[in-house]
């Protein structure tokens, strides 16, 4: 059996399971310009002129929380080839890195449109606690070295950065459009970002499973205990973040209970996908009635769909079209 850690010439068929994710990223390609114009012209004025302070504060804090994640994740996937020198992992990493760059630039533009000051990150302990646990995949441990350290990085980055840390904010921001309360283009940006982050997460889990299949000795009790501890720490930090999102009040179309339930649902999915000995209880009835729409929204096509969301427009001027000018 070949090893994912060993260099092979050209494309090794053993890793062709990644091809579907590579094609998905190609088909879903987009740029920040897709959303910027309508956010500036429609969503931002609506945010400033038609929303109350409770909604404005929840939205601002969610966007700030997402932006802190998207700002620092561009190099993980492109660097993965140096640890796992397979051609398809190089392709995957390059495409994922490009999409993370697109996410970063899109959220920076969103911060500017809504006049959100990024320096606020340093003022809130809840955000600092998130940054702390998201950095755990980089921590050195004398008992986790070599190939095992690579496995630890992939597991923690895929599960905590790509899914646990983002999906409640995506949920809150997309809920406005679902409840017919505006922010349609911001919601569309969340939807396509969510779809891509889910592809990243799924790829990380599949790479993890391949490493565990080839090198089962790496997935030992010590590493499992460390992963479980980090996931529990992430849960505690995310609960505090949800409290912080709603510190000034809960938007009228949401409940804190449903957002916490959605957090538990996602953490439970991560624990099951990693085959851990921990679980996170969530209310299945509440999930079906209040949360399920989100997963259906980002899973409808199975891949980011460029045409599913409104295009922000690439022209800086509106064009008036007169039907009388056309010949039929």
C-alpha positions as CSV (number, residue, x, y, z in Angstrom):
1,X,0.0,0.0,0.0
2,X,1.3,3.5,-0.9
3,X,1.5,6.1,1.8
4,X,-0.1,9.5,1.6
5,X,3.1,10.9,3.2
6,X,5.4,9.7,0.5
7,X,6.0,11.5,-2.8
8,X,4.6,9.7,-5.9
9,X,5.0,10.6,-9.5
10,X,2.0,12.3,-11.2
11,X,-1.5,11.2,-10.1
12,X,-1.8,8.2,-7.7
13,X,-5.3,6.6,-8.2
14,X,-5.6,5.9,-4.5
15,X,-6.3,9.6,-4.0
16,X,-8.8,10.1,-6.8
17,X,-11.6,10.4,-4.1
18,X,-10.5,14.0,-3.9
19,X,-11.2,14.7,-7.6
20,X,-14.9,15.4,-6.9
21,X,-14.0,18.2,-4.5
22,X,-11.6,19.7,-7.0
23,X,-14.3,19.7,-9.7
24,X,-16.8,21.2,-7.3
25,X,-14.5,24.1,-6.6
26,X,-13.8,24.7,-10.3
27,X,-17.6,24.8,-11.1
28,X,-18.4,27.1,-8.2
29,X,-15.7,29.7,-9.0
30,X,-16.6,33.4,-8.2
31,X,-15.0,36.6,-7.2
32,X,-15.8,39.2,-4.5
33,X,-17.2,41.5,-7.3
34,X,-20.2,39.2,-7.6
35,X,-21.7,40.5,-4.3
36,X,-20.0,43.9,-3.6
37,X,-22.1,46.2,-5.7
38,X,-25.5,45.1,-4.4
39,X,-24.3,44.9,-0.8
40,X,-23.1,48.5,-1.1
41,X,-26.2,49.8,-3.0
42,X,-29.0,47.8,-1.2
43,X,-28.0,45.8,1.9
44,X,-25.8,48.4,3.5
45,X,-28.4,51.2,3.2
46,X,-31.1,48.9,4.5
47,X,-28.8,47.9,7.4
48,X,-28.2,51.6,8.4
49,X,-31.6,53.0,7.7
50,X,-34.2,50.3,8.3
51,X,-32.8,48.0,11.0
52,X,-33.0,48.6,14.8
53,X,-30.0,48.4,17.1
54,X,-30.7,44.8,18.2
55,X,-30.4,43.6,14.6
56,X,-27.5,45.9,13.7
57,X,-25.5,44.7,16.7
58,X,-26.1,41.0,16.1
59,X,-25.3,41.3,12.4
60,X,-22.1,43.4,13.1
61,X,-20.8,40.9,15.6
62,X,-21.5,37.9,13.4
63,X,-19.7,39.5,10.5
64,X,-16.8,40.5,12.7
65,X,-16.6,36.9,14.1
66,X,-16.5,35.4,10.6
67,X,-13.9,37.9,9.3
68,X,-11.5,37.0,12.2
69,X,-11.6,33.4,10.9
70,X,-11.4,34.2,7.2
71,X,-8.5,36.5,7.7
72,X,-5.9,33.9,8.8
73,X,-6.8,30.7,7.0
74,X,-5.4,31.2,3.5
75,X,-2.1,29.3,3.9
76,X,-3.3,26.0,5.5
77,X,-4.6,24.2,2.4
78,X,-1.9,25.4,-0.1
79,X,0.8,24.3,2.5
80,X,-0.7,20.8,2.9
81,X,1.2,19.4,-0.1
82,X,4.5,19.8,1.8
83,X,3.2,17.3,4.4
84,X,1.2,15.1,2.0
85,X,3.0,15.3,-1.4
86,X,0.3,13.9,-3.6
87,X,-0.6,15.6,-6.9
88,X,-4.3,15.8,-6.2
89,X,-3.7,17.2,-2.7
90,X,-1.6,19.9,-4.4
91,X,-4.4,20.7,-6.7
92,X,-7.0,20.6,-3.9
93,X,-4.8,22.9,-1.7
94,X,-4.3,25.4,-4.4
95,X,-8.0,25.7,-5.2
96,X,-9.0,25.8,-1.5
97,X,-6.4,28.5,-0.9
98,X,-7.8,30.6,-3.7
99,X,-11.3,30.2,-2.4
100,X,-10.2,31.2,1.1
101,X,-8.5,34.3,-0.4
102,X,-11.9,35.1,-2.1
103,X,-13.7,34.7,1.2
104,X,-11.2,37.0,3.0
105,X,-11.5,39.7,0.4
106,X,-15.3,39.5,0.3
107,X,-15.6,39.8,4.1
108,X,-13.1,42.7,4.2
109,X,-15.3,44.5,1.6
110,X,-18.4,43.6,3.7
111,X,-16.8,45.1,6.8
112,X,-16.0,48.3,4.9
113,X,-19.6,48.5,3.5
114,X,-21.1,48.2,7.0
115,X,-18.4,50.5,8.6
116,X,-17.3,47.8,11.0
117,X,-14.0,48.4,12.7
118,X,-11.8,45.3,12.7
119,X,-9.8,46.7,15.7
120,X,-12.9,45.7,17.8
121,X,-11.6,42.2,17.7
122,X,-9.1,43.2,20.4
123,X,-11.8,44.5,22.7
124,X,-13.9,41.4,23.2
125,X,-12.9,38.4,25.2
126,X,-15.3,36.1,23.4
127,X,-13.5,36.8,20.1
128,X,-10.1,36.3,21.7
129,X,-11.2,33.0,23.1
130,X,-12.2,31.9,19.6
131,X,-8.8,32.9,18.2
132,X,-7.1,31.0,20.9
133,X,-8.8,27.7,20.3
134,X,-8.6,28.1,16.5
135,X,-4.8,28.2,16.9
136,X,-4.6,24.8,18.7
137,X,-3.8,22.9,15.5
138,X,-0.5,24.8,15.4
139,X,0.6,24.1,18.9
140,X,3.6,21.9,19.5
141,X,3.3,18.9,21.7
142,X,6.4,16.7,22.5
143,X,4.1,13.6,22.3
144,X,2.7,14.5,18.9
145,X,5.5,14.8,16.3
146,X,6.1,13.8,12.7
147,X,3.2,12.2,10.8
148,X,1.0,12.3,13.9
149,X,1.4,16.1,14.1
150,X,0.2,16.4,10.5
151,X,-2.8,14.3,11.3
152,X,-3.6,16.5,14.3
153,X,-3.4,19.6,12.2
154,X,-5.8,18.3,9.6
155,X,-8.3,17.1,12.1
156,X,-8.4,20.2,14.2
157,X,-8.3,22.6,11.3
158,X,-11.0,20.8,9.2
159,X,-13.4,20.4,12.1
160,X,-12.9,23.6,14.2
161,X,-12.0,26.2,11.6
162,X,-14.0,25.0,8.6
163,X,-17.2,24.0,10.4
164,X,-17.6,24.6,14.1
165,X,-16.4,28.2,14.1
166,X,-18.4,29.5,11.2
167,X,-21.8,27.9,10.8
168,X,-23.7,29.6,13.6
169,X,-22.8,33.0,12.2
170,X,-23.8,31.9,8.6
171,X,-27.0,30.6,10.1
172,X,-27.9,33.9,11.8
173,X,-27.0,36.1,8.8
174,X,-28.9,33.9,6.3
175,X,-31.9,33.8,8.6
176,X,-32.7,37.5,7.7
177,X,-33.4,36.7,4.1
178,X,-35.3,33.5,5.0
179,X,-37.5,35.6,7.3
180,X,-38.0,38.2,4.6
181,X,-36.2,40.8,6.7
182,X,-33.7,42.0,4.0
183,X,-30.0,41.4,3.5
184,X,-30.6,39.2,0.4
185,X,-27.1,39.7,-1.1
186,X,-25.4,39.3,2.3
187,X,-27.3,36.1,2.7
188,X,-26.2,34.9,-0.7
189,X,-22.6,35.5,0.2
190,X,-23.1,33.4,3.3
191,X,-24.7,30.6,1.4
192,X,-21.9,30.3,-1.2
193,X,-19.2,30.6,1.5
194,X,-21.0,27.9,3.6
195,X,-21.1,25.6,0.7
196,X,-17.4,26.0,0.1
197,X,-16.5,25.6,3.7
198,X,-18.5,22.4,3.8
199,X,-16.5,21.1,0.8
200,X,-13.3,22.0,2.7
201,X,-14.5,20.2,5.9
202,X,-15.6,17.1,4.0
203,X,-12.3,16.9,2.2
204,X,-10.4,17.2,5.5
205,X,-12.5,14.4,7.0
206,X,-11.8,12.2,3.9
207,X,-8.1,12.9,4.1
208,X,-8.1,12.1,7.8
209,X,-9.8,8.8,7.1
210,X,-7.3,7.9,4.5
211,X,-4.4,8.6,6.9
212,X,-6.1,6.5,9.6
213,X,-6.6,3.7,7.1
214,X,-3.0,3.7,6.1
215,X,-1.4,4.5,9.4
216,X,-3.9,3.4,12.2
217,X,-1.1,3.6,14.8
218,X,-1.2,7.4,14.5
219,X,-4.7,7.7,15.8
220,X,-3.9,6.6,19.3
221,X,-5.5,7.3,22.7
222,X,-3.4,10.3,23.4
223,X,-4.3,12.0,20.1
224,X,-8.0,11.1,20.5
225,X,-8.1,12.6,24.0
226,X,-6.4,15.8,22.7
227,X,-8.9,16.1,19.9
228,X,-11.8,15.6,22.2
229,X,-10.5,18.1,24.6
230,X,-10.0,20.7,21.9
231,X,-13.5,20.2,20.6
232,X,-15.0,20.6,24.1
233,X,-13.0,23.8,24.5
234,X,-14.3,25.0,21.1
235,X,-17.9,24.3,22.2
236,X,-17.5,26.3,25.4
237,X,-16.0,29.2,23.4
238,X,-18.7,29.1,20.8
239,X,-21.5,29.2,23.5
240,X,-19.9,32.3,24.9
241,X,-19.8,33.8,21.4
242,X,-23.5,33.2,20.9
243,X,-24.2,35.0,24.2
244,X,-22.0,37.9,22.9
245,X,-23.8,38.0,19.6
246,X,-27.1,38.5,21.4
247,X,-25.8,40.6,24.3
248,X,-28.0,43.6,23.1
249,X,-31.0,41.4,22.4
250,X,-32.1,38.5,20.2
251,X,-33.5,39.4,16.7
252,X,-37.3,39.0,16.6
253,X,-37.2,36.2,14.0
254,X,-34.7,34.0,16.0
255,X,-34.3,32.4,19.4
256,X,-31.1,31.8,21.2
257,X,-32.3,28.2,21.8
258,X,-32.4,27.4,18.1
259,X,-28.9,28.9,17.5
260,X,-27.5,26.8,20.4
261,X,-29.3,23.8,19.0
262,X,-27.7,24.3,15.6
263,X,-24.3,24.6,17.2
264,X,-24.8,21.3,19.1
265,X,-26.0,19.7,15.8
266,X,-22.8,20.7,14.0
267,X,-20.5,19.6,16.8
268,X,-22.3,16.3,17.0
269,X,-21.7,15.8,13.3
270,X,-18.0,16.5,13.7
271,X,-17.8,14.0,16.6
272,X,-19.5,11.3,14.6
273,X,-17.5,12.0,11.5
274,X,-14.3,11.6,13.5
275,X,-15.7,8.6,15.3
276,X,-15.0,10.1,18.7
277,X,-16.3,8.9,22.1
278,X,-18.1,12.2,22.8
279,X,-21.4,13.6,21.6
280,X,-23.4,16.8,21.8
281,X,-27.1,16.5,22.5
282,X,-29.4,18.5,20.3
283,X,-33.2,18.6,20.0
284,X,-34.1,16.7,16.8
285,X,-37.6,18.2,16.7
286,X,-36.2,21.7,17.0
287,X,-33.7,20.9,14.4
288,X,-36.4,19.7,12.0
289,X,-38.6,22.7,12.6
290,X,-36.1,25.6,12.9
291,X,-32.6,24.5,11.8
292,X,-32.9,22.1,8.9
293,X,-33.5,24.7,6.3
294,X,-29.9,25.9,6.5
295,X,-28.4,22.5,5.7
296,X,-30.9,22.0,2.9
297,X,-29.9,25.4,1.5
298,X,-26.2,24.6,1.4
299,X,-26.7,21.0,0.3
300,X,-29.3,21.4,-2.5
301,X,-26.9,21.1,-5.4
302,X,-24.1,19.3,-3.5
303,X,-21.7,22.0,-4.8
304,X,-21.4,25.8,-4.9
305,X,-23.8,27.0,-7.6
306,X,-22.7,30.3,-9.3
307,X,-26.2,30.8,-10.7
308,X,-28.2,30.1,-7.5
309,X,-27.4,33.4,-5.8
310,X,-28.0,37.0,-7.1
311,X,-25.1,38.5,-8.9
312,X,-23.8,41.8,-7.4
313,X,-23.0,43.2,-10.8
314,X,-19.8,44.1,-12.5
315,X,-20.9,47.5,-13.9
316,X,-20.5,50.7,-12.0
317,X,-23.5,52.2,-13.8
318,X,-27.1,51.2,-14.2
319,X,-28.1,50.6,-17.8
320,X,-31.6,51.5,-18.9
321,X,-33.0,49.3,-21.6
322,X,-35.8,50.4,-23.9
323,X,-37.7,47.5,-25.4
324,X,-38.6,49.6,-28.4
325,X,-35.0,49.6,-29.5
326,X,-35.1,45.9,-30.1
327,X,-36.1,44.3,-33.5
328,X,-38.2,41.1,-33.3
